[in-house]
């Protein structure tokens, strides 16, 4: 039998979560799911349980998923080489077939996991309902093949699913004006969808603890990053690799109306619940202004 102190601690945790549940009730939140958390079965289960709980306490979650590591694995099995330019996969016609096949497999696997928890889910790609209209991505004259840049997000299908009590799970494939398939960076899709639907929160599950002022100094984790400070960081030269476009995407999302963007370590069990429902939170929150963050804390 549990000791009474342990029982009371659990009760206190639920009470601590109450104002956050009230604050985000009926709000749309976008979760970009990728990285190591997709490959580890235990972490994957934890993430899906977290999303299911967000839905069951009254939020409206939308999952946008990647699948880069699994795509690379399948390409290797088929004898295809993977090539990247500035972190983006060069996608020829054969690679595009594999990309769509793998992302479809990942998508329906996530639907199955959500449904198993008693929550209704529907998996779509950006092709469905003309959700993601794209054009060929131009990267300083470098040919990436069938890699798309988002021109427009049509939210009709997403909102229809949400209004009918489903969790939309979105695969990053879109169509151009000639109905040709394009692979899209999942971070770009998450930001574009969050902006288009007016999400209260956008959460990136990554393979790092958050944003560091100095990537070489693990004690320099930044808990709250305002747009002004984010601009300073981007211009400092300390941010590079895959984190540079991610932070730029986050900044654009906040500038375009998303209230707050979080970068979390998806390798941490139940990181979504820790971020959404506790006073401390984890990772890095990117917001518009510092005083807004302080006012929200005071209200809670």
Secondary structure by P-SEA (a helix, b strand, c coil): cccaaaaaaaaaaaaaaaaaaaaaccbbbbbbccccccccaaaaaaaaaaaaaaaaabbbbbbbbbcaaaaaaaaaaacbbbbbccccccccaaaaaaaaaaaaaaaaaaaaaaaaacbbbbbbcccccccbbbccccccccccccccccccccaaaaaaaaaabbbbbbccccccccbbbbbccaaaaaaaaaaaacccbbbbbcccccccccccccccccccccaaaaaaaaaccccccaaaaaaaaaaaaaaacccbbbbbcccccaaaaaaccccccccbbbbccaaaaaaaaaac
